[in-house]
Amino acid sequence: MPLLTVDELTVTFGGRGRKDVRAVNGVSFDVDQGQVVGLVGESGCGKSVTSLALMGLLPSKGVTLGGRAELDGTNLLSLTPSKMRDLRGRDMAMIFQDPLSSLNPVVPVGVQVTEILQRHRGLKGEAARKEAAHLLDRVGIPDPTRRLKEYPHQLSGGMRQRALIAMAVACAPRLLIADEPTTALDVTIQAQILELLKELVDQEGTALLMITHDLGVVAGLCDQVNVLYAGKVVESAGRRELFAHPTHPYTHGLLGSIPRLDAPRGEPLHPIRGSINDQIAWADGCAFAPRCDRYEMECLTGTPELTEPRAAGHHARCANPVLATTEVPA
């Protein structure tokens, strides 16, 4: 069985006097132990909301969850807050997008790392401080003993992100969720953070759910890729298969928007027209249809199903898929 199984997950935001908004609309995917699975898409497609739902970090009021999300047979969506707190940090952990806003600005970094060790591993006093220093050293922070006494604003962006990773892996969780962990970092630090995550997966056998809009990150790290649009998975395939044969027009458009070193000089990019707001309800057809150059009347006759138009294991939610072979490097 997969370590994590997400089946028809839905997240609906609502409130008195407001129209309900379904941010996640029937997302399904699996993550095996030691596997890196990517959730890819534009801002607003439901990636981060999916991760927050899995971690039990969405507000209790005004939010309705549906479907199932099982971690080793335990349905995460049905756990009480106290049981979820026992699970978070020990069996599953999350690396957030902005480390400066994720860390407490008025508490030293060492205190924030050691409280995890106290809560889930029972370490106290000097033993907890030594383990915290070891964790900071493990993720590449120089002079870790001194850094334990410093506040988040005294660390660089790369060090803050490494501190978050140290906190996330403190209890060797079986599942690690990374929500765009390299967005606020420069290119050199991005490469170091991704290499660190890859080492953790290889050495510990941790399952990693990588949430990103950067297809370069996907190409270098992920084993399986799920492309989201308007709260649904529109394409799912292995990394090499997806890059070699993008089948859904949205995936094809995302890859076509990336500058390539082997492109002729002066060749323009081909961005996807419109924005994420230009969509229709999934019940009325394909939500991507208003932005798609390949849409037909069949695209407006109800929710398209995930099919395998090209190869087994390569699923796409499209009535008129792109079946021509591309030369996108994997």
NORRA-V909963 format. One record per backbone hydrogen bond with DSSP energy under -1.0 kcal/mol. CO is the residue of the C=O (numbers start at 1). NH is the residue of the N-H. If there is no record, write none. Layout:
((CO;NH) (CO;NH))
This chain:
((3;72) (4;31) (5;70) (6;29) (7;68) (9;26) (9;27) (10;66) (11;23) (11;24) (12;64) (13;21) (15;18) (21;13) (24;11) (27;9) (29;6) (31;4) (32;35) (35;208) (36;223) (36;224) (37;210) (38;226) (39;212) (40;228) (42;45) (45;231) (46;50) (47;51) (48;52) (49;53) (50;54) (51;55) (52;57) (62;14) (64;12) (66;10) (68;7) (69;76) (70;5) (71;74) (74;71) (75;78) (80;84) (81;85) (82;86) (83;87) (84;88) (87;91) (87;92) (91;174) (91;175) (92;89) (93;177) (95;179) (98;102) (99;103) (104;107) (108;112) (109;113) (110;114) (111;115) (113;117) (114;118) (115;119) (116;120) (117;121) (117;123) (124;127) (125;129) (126;130) (127;131) (128;132) (129;133) (130;134) (131;135) (132;136) (133;137) (134;138) (135;139) (136;141) (137;140) (143;147) (144;148) (146;149) (147;150) (148;110) (150;109) (151;154) (152;155) (156;160) (157;161) (158;162) (159;163) (160;164) (161;165) (162;166) (163;167) (164;168) (165;169) (169;172) (174;207) (175;93) (176;209) (177;95) (178;180) (178;211) (180;183) (182;185) (186;190) (187;191) (188;192) (189;193) (190;194) (191;195) (192;196) (193;197) (194;198) (195;199) (196;200) (197;201) (198;202) (199;203) (200;204) (201;205) (207;176) (208;37) (209;178) (210;39) (211;180) (214;218) (215;219) (216;220) (217;221) (218;222) (223;239) (224;38) (225;237) (226;40) (227;234) (227;235) (229;232) (231;25) (232;229) (234;317) (235;227) (236;315) (237;225) (238;242) (239;243) (240;244) (241;245) (244;326) (247;322) (248;252) (249;253) (250;254) (251;255) (252;256) (255;258) (256;270) (260;263) (264;267) (275;278) (277;279) (281;284) (286;289) (288;291) (289;292) (296;299) (297;300) (298;301) (299;286) (307;316) (311;314) (315;236) (316;307))
